[in-house]
């Protein structure tokens, strides 16, 4: 390499440089190879570890569990799915589904105004404050939070104390006497369980709605007002439809997280298993892997149906 | 016969310490094509937003057809806006976009769709109703925005740089269409633009904005021929603004004056009734129909001439570097108010 050559390109000087340039050029010319290199590790993870285990679960749900030997044999049977239709198991599915629906609706109703304020009005430190306030609860351990709630909601806890101070005890007792909602105390009622679930998953609803509202250009709302729409009308006809994908995204979180939870139902609320508890019991205590697997398929199917409906509603192509 | 459609009386809009609009008064006649022209940040768009109701004035009073409008929200004003970036609703069809103004007024679906179809035909987009705004070109979106703003039959239409995002050819075509549409409908157009050519070619009258204030309100012809201030002379068309020592030497007064490049000619010697000055030709630019000549006089002053090509004998014209004498008629000079005056 002549030092005096005026044509010498600076980049071709060092061998290491030359190698990385060679690799870069090969990858540039062969786009497929580049893509393959990028996608192989994540595809292996998704294909083998994630989908593979789901598939093995699905297969095992057709295995036979022998009640006498407590052993599993790989003989095909529909029995596990048929067992889902037993009244007791049926109840578990409906109970879980009802709670997931209620938590989702409540989170959307509570989350939307907060998300709206964050996206449209909060600026500077207020915006930062709201972000932190929404995310902060997620930094604490979920189990700690669930346990704290059992204390808060128990008789003699702070909620009871507060209700007593504002003379609303009769109202609380009336609510707790309602079938399906109440129980002997807040911490052992469905209402209490619902409160804890809503508390734990609310941030997952607020953040996607906030992001969706933020993406709605402000001048669309101005255009609506300009054309004669009163605030309630422009909200209903412009903002809500455009922010709806955010609500759906948030509802997917709150719905599926509630559907799969097995800790809060153990700690707060009346007796009666959720799907997650049933899976845990079947797999952990009894060793009935096939039944646990068939129970696991239920939320997968439900969420699958949920996503299909959301798609049909046009929630995904609205933006 | 003609009544006042929009009147601004001493209107100001401050943002903190920034005076976006600073004591603006103007009155727009019914059926007039009125342009608000100015550089960005001159307050013209804020003025439009004040008329539309998106902003409320810090001080002053806004009258729409004689009625006080300050304090009224946009949805209670009989004006409609065509937005700079169209602001079409992405989740609705073109037809529903156009019909929106009727929908919120409670007009039944069949009736409002029929009206929307008529409005689309008005802007030559009949049959496009089923599409989504995302499937249209920029020019088509512009027309949809126009149809949508017209469906409520407003008496005043506000247009905020509506052609800014279009390419030159399309812009010229839309200018002609907008003008003919305005003539046909007979409604008042208030048109915000930073493009002086656009303002001159379309408007009945133009208000020139600078630093939140109005410099001059005039017909395009008078605005060009008789600019009142240094800013207007420089912003509307090109002008040779002469001030200071050179102005004193040529006119005997330091008061600035302007002379348009097309009124300046090369001269052989001093002529009796014409003002002339000597300088060096520093630049020649070919512009197709015309050529621009820049002549440097007294060090820093540059005077510009615009000559029609093919009119003069090519060989007789001076070349770059030549010492030349330029002259213009006294009537071509317009005395200007000094800056800040």
Interface residues (C-beta under 8 A of the other chain):
Chain A: X217 X219 X220 X222 X223 X224 X225 X226 X227 X228 X229 X230 X233 X234 X237 X238 X241 X242 X318 X319
Chain B: X52 X53 X54 X73 X74 X75 X79 X80 X81 X83 X85 X87 X88 X89 X90 X91 X100 X101 X103 X104 X105 X148 X149 X152
